[in-house]
Amino acid sequence: MSSSRPSKDELLDIITSNNMIEDLVSWLREKKGIDTSNPISLKDLEYEILYEFVKEKGLLNSDNGIIEPSPSEFTHPEPEELGVDKRPTKPKKIRKKK
């Protein structure tokens, strides 16, 4: 059972939507020995390099499809996670000036 790999545009989309461009540049410099001192276009990179980066960073699931972020990544942390005391407070008394 072979599943199709994502297209080059999909790989670029995965990298940009996960804010991994800086990581890609560092990875290209360190792992591939590519000179990144001059500006390069992501579209000029070979498919295999992009695919290897996305796969190595775990941005593909086992079916070689795009991993969808879990909904919990988009929600605010629970108050106990922030160390906030959840006990209700008493309403403040408002004093009227006489």
Secondary structure, DSSP 8 states (H G I E B T S, - for coil): -------HHHHHHHHHHTT-HHHHHHHHHHHS----SS---GGGS-HHHHHHHHHHTT-B-TTSSB----GGGGS---GGGGT---S-----------
